């Protein structure tokens, strides 16, 4: 059902009106502003701790009568607006739970959050006014364009812009199906200040894309003679996702469960290493902070140590040795994955972290610039695959030898 919000205005005017759309501008009262208007039409959620929010709150207290002059205003997307009395508008909003995501505050979320705080603090808001622009009857795309163009007070990150354009929708759909099928719950941040999602680097859509890119054996051919481009060492959140990129990511999406498992299993191994009684709580691994926590995208997995978001990427990338050109595992994942990740840890990755710790280095993004660790892990995985092939061949050879009829000599 539509939800109705009451907005009190000193004055308002309808600048543009067509059979389908309306464009209304007014001066609204802040003292009783409907602060529970949904934020689904906005590019991002407000950050109450940001400097912008603090400035807004200060101006509401210090110079309330000048607020309307200094503030750019609030933009609202509505399904319908009705003037029920002089100075009283009823704004009809179709809710997100009914499948509508483009109604509500399209710009000014930080301001509305501070209005709510000022109301709770009992500020004297009787003289405070704010300009309000109401768009009625716009399409979802039109509202997205307005929200993107209007959010200029603070930089909007790339993921928020991509999310507003709907370019993550195909990933959201896949993850929702995965949650339903496997009875799992993921915590993934698609835009700035998304409520209910940790700020941990591992819980972002950018991290999900990095994990998938690490398994792109066609884009990053580790067997190439070229030094540059062999490994996915420079991964950044793209500024846009075009149709070609969507098609590529779509082909990789079925590998997401495997990529998440590799990262989770690596962190479990690190956790077991740190908890080993013989270590007596001593940590000698670079960039592992035992005073912090790490949350992974799968809500089942949290660890009692902090780690850089990119820590597992070279290990995940090494697994692409086992993928063919169609992004299919050349043998069942469960048959080699546990053995391979232990092999990579014991042969290279553990020693690498120890060596960097002794050198006093903090990895962070440095791990992406270290071509040597990516190359070593890839080579290590290749040798592991070759050994598996030898074992399979030898096993078949032994079976064939046993099945051959024995020649019995008689006198």
N, C-alpha and C positions, 0 to 999 in steps of 0.2 A: 504493500500500500504506500501511496505517496505520503511524505512527511511534510508538515506545514511549519514554517518558522516565521515569527513576527518581527518585522523590522520597523522601528520608529524613525521617521525622517522629518527634518525641518522643511525640506522642499525636494521635489524631484521633477524630472521632465523626461518625456519619451522622445528621443532624438530620431530614431529610425524605427519604422514599423512596417512589416510586410505580413502577408497572411500566415507565414510560418515563424518569423523571428521578430524579436523586439530588442531594442537597445535603450536601456534606462540608466540615467545618471542622477544621483541624489546625494544629499548631505545627511548622514545618519548619526544618531545619538549613540555614543559609546557606552554610556551608563547601563543600558539594557540591551546591548548588542547580542544577538544570538550566537554565542561562542561555541555552541555545539553543532554548528553547520559542518557537514562532512568535508574532509580534505582530499577525497579521492580524485578530484579534478586537478589537484596541484601536482607540480613536478616532483616535489619532495615534502617531507614532513618538517614542521618547525623544530628548531634546536634551541630550547629555552636557555641553554648555557652560552650561546653565541654572543659575541659583542653587539651584534645588531639588535638582538632581543633586549639586552641590557640597556641600550640606548633608547629603544622604544619605551621601555618601562620608566626610565628616568624622565623622558619628555612628558609622559602622562602625569608624572608627579610634580615636576619643576615648572613646566609651562603648558598646562592643559589647554588654555584658550588658543594657543598658537599651533596646536597639533595638526589641525586640518591644513594649515599653510605649508607645513614642512613634510607632510606625509603624502606619498604618491597615491594612496588609496587601496581599497579592497575590490577585487574582481570576483563576481559570483556568476556561476552558470546555473540557470534554473530551468525547470520544465514549464513553469507557469508563474506569473506574478499578478496579484489582484490587489487593488486599493480598496480596502474594506471600510476605511474611514479616513478623514483628512489627516494626513501625516502618519498613516499606518498601512504598511504593505504586508501582504501575506505571500511568502515565497514558497512555492511547491517544489520539493526535491524528490526525484525518484532515487531509491536507495541502491547501494552497491550490492546488497544481499539479493536484490532482484535482478541483478545483471547489468546495472547502470553504473558506470564508473566515471562519468564526465559531468556530474552535477555536484555543486558545492563551491568551496573556495578554490578558485583557479590561481589566484595570486593574493598574497597578504596573510599567509598562514602564520608567520611569525608575529604579526601585529595582533591577529585574533587571539593567539595564545597568550600574549601579554595583556590584552583586554580582560581575558578570563582571570589572569593572575591579579590584575589591578582591582577587579571586582571582588575577588576573594580577600584582598588586603584592605578592602573598604576605602580605597582612594576616593577622593571627591572628583567624580567624573561628570558632574552636571553640565559643565561648560565644554566638555570634550566632544568634538565632532570629527567625522572622517568621511572622505569622499567614497562613495560606493558606485561601482559600475556593475550593472546586471545584464547579462546576455541571456535571452530566452529563446529556446528552440534550436540551438546550434547542434550540429552533429558532433560525434566524439572527436573526429579529426580536427574540426574547427576549434574546439575547446583546447585540444592539445597544442595547436599552433599558438593560440593566445597565451596559454600558460607558459610555453617556452619563451615567447617573445617578451613576456612581462616580468619574468623572474630575473632581474638584473641587479638587485641590491647586493647580492653575493654570488660568486661564481657557482654555476650549476655543473656538477661533475658529469662526465661522459655517460656513465651508467644511468643517471637520472634522465638525461635527454633521450637515450635509446629506449628506456622503459616508457617514457611519455609517448613516444612515437609508436609504441606497441611492438617494437622489434624483438622483445624478449618473449612475446606471447607463446610462440611455438615451444620454447624451452619450458615455460611455466606449465603448459599443457602436458608435456612429456613427464615432468617431475610430479605433477598431480596424479597422473596415471600410475607412475612408479610407486607413489605413496599408497595409493589404493590397492595396487596389486601385491605389494610386498609388506603392507602394514607397517610402513615406516613414516617418520615425520622429519622433514628437512627444515633447516633454518637458513634461508638464503636471502641476502639483502640485495634488492634490485634497484634501490634509489636511496638518496641521501636521507639520513635520520629516520629510516623506516622503523616504526615502532614494533616492539616485540622481537626484534632480531638483534643479536649481539653485534657489537662493533668489531669483533674479532675479524682479522683479515681473511681467515679461512671461510667465513660465512658470507662471502660476497659472490655475486654473479661473476665478477671478474676472475675470482679464484676458480670457479667452475669451468669457465672458458679456458683458463690456463691448463687445468688438468686434462681437458679434452684435446687441446692443441699438442700437449706432450705426447699424445698417442697418434698423432697424424704422421704415419710412416711415409706418406707420399710427399707431403710438403717438406718434411725433415728426414731426408734419406741419410742415415748414419753411415751407410757404406759408400757414400759419394767421395770422390777424390778431392772435392772442393773443401777448403777449410771453413769458409763462411757459409752459413745456412744449413749445415749438417744437423745441428741440434737447436731446439727451441729455446735459446738462451735469452732472447730479448722479447719477452711477452708483455704487452701492454693492453689495457682495455681499449678496444677500438672506438673511434669517435662515431662510427655508424656501422650498421650491419646491412649490407646490400644483399640482393637476391642470390648472388653467387656465393657469398659468405654464408648465408642461411642454408643453402643447399649443402655446403661442405660441413657445417656444424651438424646438420640433420643426419648426415651419414655417420657422424662420430657419436651421436647421442646414445646409441645402444651400448657404448663402452663406458658410460658414466659410472655405472655400478662397479665395474672393475677398477676404474681409476680411484673411486672413493675407497674401495677395499684396500688398494695398495697403500694409500696414504694412511688410512686407519691402522693397517697392520704394521707399518713402519713406526708409527707413534706408539703402538703397543710394545714393539720390540725395544724402543728407546726407554719406555716406562719400566719394562722388566730389567733393563740394564741398570737404570738408576736405583731400582729397588733391591738389587742384588745385595744380600747381607754382607758379602765380602767387600763391597764398596764402602760400607759404613756411612752412607749418605754423601759421599764425596762425588762431585760432578766434574768430569774432565772433558765434556763435550762442548764445542764452540756454539755460542748463541742459544744454549739451552738454559733457561732461567727457572730454577726450582722454586722460586718464590711467586711465580705467576701460574696462570692456567691457560690451556688451549682448548677451544671449542671447535669441533669439526662440523661440517654441514649436516651430517646425519645426527639428529638430536640425541641418539643413544651414546655418542662418544664424546667424552670430555676427559682431559688429562691434567694431572697436577704439575705441569711444567709449561713454561712459555716457550714458544718456538716461532721463528719467522714464517710468514705465510708461504714463502716459496721453498721451504726446506725440503719437501718431499719431491719436488718437480723433477730433478735429475733421475731419481729412482723410478718414478712413474714413466719417464721418457725411455728408460732402458727396456721397459716391457714391450715397446713397439717392435723389438726384434722378433717377437712371436706373432706379429700381424702380417697378413698378406695385403695385396694392393686394394682389396675390397673391404678392408678394415675388419676382417674376420680372423679370429684366433686360429692358428694353424694346427692346434691341438686343444682339447678341452682346458679351459682356464684353471679349473680346480686341480688338474693333474700336475701342473708345473708351478703355479703361482706361489705356494708356500715355500717350496724348495728354492725358487729363484730369489725371493726377497730375502731369505736368510743368507743365501750365498752372496748377494750384493752387499748386505750389511757386514758380514764377517770378512769378506775379501777386500772391500774398499771403503764403504761409507763410514763405518765406525772409526777406522783409522784416519780417514780424512777429517772427521770432526775433532778427533784427538789432536791431530797435527795443527789444525787451525787454532785450537784452544791454547796449545803451548806457544804458538806464535802471537797470542793475544789478539786474534782477529775476531770481529763480530760479523757474522755472515750477512744477514739481511739480503739486500739485492746483490751483494758480492757473489753469491753462489751462482747467479745467472751469468756473471762475467767470467767465471772460471771454466774455460773450455776443457781443461784437463779432467775435472771430475765427471763432466758429461761424457767425454770420450772414454774414460776408464770404465765407467759403469756400463756404457753401451757395449764396449768390447767384452767386458766380463759376462754380460748377458748373452752375447753371441757365442762365446766359448761354452757357456752353460748349455745353450741349445745344441751345439755340435756334440757335446758329451751325451746329451739325451738321445740324439740320433744314433750315436754309436751303440748305446745300450739297447736301443730298440732293434737295431740291425743284429747285434750279437745275440739278443734274446730269440729273434726269429731264426737265426742260424742254428742255435742250440736245439730249438724245437724241431727243425728240419732234420738235424742229425739224429735225434732220438726216433724220429718217425721212419727213418730209412731201415729196410729189412736187413738183418745181420746175416752175413754169409757163413754158414756152418760147414766145415770141412769134415768129411767122413772117410775113413780108410776102407 
